[in-house]
């Protein structure tokens, strides 16, 4: 059937929806291929920055462990969102499940972007603690494992408040995202889920990071392994021989 040159084709109905779904599927597949490159690259860059900060691979790996715990917390939050009992109660007459719009969330590009943002934030507390502990050990020589534990406890105690404030500000800042209903909220909420859960898990960072840090320093102290900040106090052996007897008689006199 011949058509005039000014005629336009316009698909509608079920065929139009199929075309839109196919375009979205192609965009999602393309984004997933990019993420398979971006995710490992971002993790490598974060570890490289940590190494340049501490100049020590074990310490950098110790701080890098925060990413693993935050990653686990993000997937736990996604699992909780799919449970019908999660936050299914009312507070001041408002159902929290409806307030925070909790419903099953599937893995999507938005969620992986949220994980990418989480990777950069999750190491903040570990960097604060490890940097201050390095300063403490560089100024205080230690001669036993007990002294190592005392320095670790003293340094970690002084930085607990800073770590908790960093975590609390991030967690509180993401609460309005869960209650938003405007344009773009469907994308922002999945991005905020892993970040919120990961930073909530970061509350335990001031507990396990000093413990692992102290264990690492004790191992290096016992086996006399090189460390950029650990200073071992020199212990003088008791003198023996005629000189020691002369000094002892002098003191008695």
C-alpha positions in Angstrom: 0.0 0.0 0.0 1.6 3.2 -1.1 1.9 6.0 1.6 2.6 9.7 1.1 6.0 11.0 2.0 4.7 12.9 5.0 3.3 9.8 6.7 4.6 8.8 10.2 4.5 5.5 11.9 3.2 5.5 15.6 3.1 2.3 17.6 0.5 2.0 20.3 -1.1 -0.5 22.7 0.7 -3.7 23.6 3.3 -3.4 20.8 4.4 0.0 22.2 4.8 -1.4 25.7 6.9 -4.2 24.3 9.2 -1.7 22.5 9.6 0.3 25.7 10.3 -2.8 27.7 12.9 -3.9 25.2 14.7 -0.5 25.3 14.8 -0.6 29.1 16.1 -4.1 29.1 18.9 -3.2 26.7 19.8 -0.2 28.9 19.9 -2.4 31.9 22.1 -5.0 30.3 24.5 -2.2 29.1 24.6 -0.7 32.6 25.3 -4.1 34.2 28.2 -4.7 31.8 29.7 -1.3 32.8 29.2 -2.2 36.5 31.2 -5.4 36.1 34.2 -3.1 35.3 33.4 -0.2 37.6 32.9 -2.2 40.8 36.2 -4.0 40.9 38.0 -0.9 39.7 36.5 1.2 42.5 37.5 -1.4 45.1 41.0 -1.5 43.8 41.3 2.3 43.9 39.9 2.4 47.4 42.5 -0.1 48.6 45.3 1.8 46.8 44.3 5.0 48.5 44.3 3.3 51.9 47.8 1.9 51.2 49.1 5.3 50.2 47.6 6.7 53.5 49.1 4.1 55.9 52.1 2.8 53.8 51.3 -0.7 55.3 49.4 -3.4 53.5 48.1 -5.2 56.7 46.7 -1.9 58.1 45.1 -1.0 54.8 43.5 -4.4 54.5 42.3 -4.0 58.1 40.4 -0.8 57.2 39.3 -2.4 54.0 37.4 -5.0 56.0 34.8 -2.3 56.8 33.6 -2.6 53.2 32.9 -6.3 53.6 30.8 -5.8 56.7 28.9 -2.9 55.0 28.3 -5.0 51.9 26.8 -7.7 54.1 24.6 -5.2 55.9 23.3 -3.9 52.5 22.1 -7.3 51.4 20.6 -8.0 54.8 18.5 -4.8 54.4 17.3 -5.9 51.0 16.3 -9.2 52.5 14.4 -7.4 55.3 12.6 -5.3 52.8 11.1 -8.5 51.3 9.8 -9.7 54.7 6.1 -8.8 55.5 6.8 -8.5 59.2 9.6 -5.9 58.9 8.6 -2.6 60.6 4.9 -3.7 60.4 3.8 -1.7 63.5 2.5 1.7 64.2 4.2 4.5 66.0 2.2 7.5 67.1 -0.6 6.3 64.9 1.6 6.0 61.8 2.5 2.7 60.3 6.2 2.6 59.7 6.0 0.2 56.8 3.8 2.7 54.9 5.8 5.7 56.1 9.1 4.3 54.7 7.4 2.6 51.8 8.8 -0.8 52.5 8.2 -3.4 49.8 10.3 -6.1 48.0 13.2 -4.5 46.1 15.0 -6.3 43.3 18.6 -5.9 42.4 18.9 -3.1 39.9 21.5 -0.6 38.7 20.3 1.9 41.3 21.1 -0.5 44.1 24.6 -1.2 42.8 25.2 2.6 42.5 24.2 2.8 46.2 26.8 0.1 46.9 29.4 2.1 45.1 28.6 5.1 47.2 28.7 2.9 50.3 32.2 1.6 49.5 33.7 5.1 49.7 31.8 6.1 52.9 32.3 2.8 54.8 36.0 3.3 55.4 35.7 6.7 57.1 35.6 5.4 60.6 38.3 2.9 60.1 40.6 5.6 58.6 39.9 7.9 61.6 40.7 5.2 64.1 43.7 3.8 62.4 45.3 7.2 61.7 45.0 8.3 65.3 46.3 4.9 66.6 49.3 5.2 64.3 50.0 8.7 65.8 49.8 7.2 69.3 52.2 4.3 68.5 54.6 6.6 66.7 54.9 8.8 69.9 54.8 6.0 72.5 57.5 3.3 72.5 56.1 -0.1 73.8 58.0 -2.9 75.5 55.3 -5.5 76.0 52.0 -6.7 74.7 50.3 -5.1 77.7 51.6 -1.7 76.8 50.4 -2.2 73.2 46.9 -2.9 74.5 47.0 0.1 76.8 48.0 2.4 74.0 45.3 1.0 71.7 42.5 1.3 74.4 43.6 4.9 75.1 43.7 6.0 71.5 40.4 4.2 70.5 38.6 5.7 73.5 39.5 9.2 72.3 38.1 8.6 68.8 34.9 6.8 69.6 32.8 10.0 69.7 34.2 11.2 66.3 33.3 7.9 64.6 29.8 7.7 66.1 29.1 11.3 65.0 30.2 10.6 61.5 28.0 7.5 61.3 25.0 9.2 63.0 25.0 12.2 60.6 25.1 10.0 57.5 22.3 7.7 58.8 20.0 10.6 59.8 20.6 12.4 56.5 19.2 9.4 54.6 16.0 9.2 56.5 14.1 11.8 54.4 15.0 9.8 51.3 12.9 6.8 52.5 9.8 9.0 53.1 10.0 10.9 49.8 7.3 10.5 47.2 8.2 13.1 44.6 9.8 12.7 41.2 12.8 10.5 41.2 12.0 8.9 44.6 11.7 5.4 43.0 15.3 5.7 42.0 16.6 7.4 45.1 15.1 4.9 47.6 16.9 1.8 46.2 20.1 3.7 46.2 19.7 4.8 49.8 19.0 1.3 51.2 22.5 -0.2 51.0 24.1 3.1 52.2 21.8 3.4 55.2 22.2 -0.2 56.2 26.0 -0.2 55.6 26.5 2.9 57.7 24.2 1.5 60.4 26.5 -1.5 60.5 29.5 0.9 60.8 28.5 1.5 64.4 30.5 -1.6 65.4 33.6 -0.2 63.7 34.9 1.4 66.8 34.8 -2.0 68.5 36.3 -4.5 66.1 38.9 -2.2 64.3 40.9 -1.4 67.5 40.8 -5.1 68.4 42.2 -6.2 65.1 44.6 -3.3 65.1 45.9 -4.4 68.5 46.2 -8.0 67.4 48.2 -6.9 64.3 50.6 -4.9 66.4 51.1 -7.7 68.9 52.0 -10.1 66.1 54.5 -7.7 64.7 55.9 -7.1 68.2 56.3 -10.8 69.0 57.9 -11.8 65.7 59.8 -8.4 65.3 58.2 -7.7 62.0 58.8 -4.3 60.3 56.2 -1.7 61.0 56.2 2.0 59.9 54.9 3.3 63.3 55.6 0.6 65.9 58.5 1.7 68.2 59.9 -1.0 70.5 61.3 0.2 73.8 64.9 -0.9 74.5 65.2 -3.2 77.5 68.5 -3.1 79.3 69.8 -6.4 80.5 71.1 -6.6 84.1 74.9 -6.1 84.3 77.1 -9.0 85.4 80.8 -9.4 86.1 83.3 -7.3 88.1 81.9 -4.0 87.0 78.4 -4.9 88.3 80.0 -5.8 91.7 81.8 -2.5 91.8 78.6 -0.6 91.1 76.7 -2.6 93.7 79.4 -2.0 96.4 79.4 1.7 95.6 75.6 1.9 96.0 75.8 0.1 99.3 78.5 2.5 100.5 
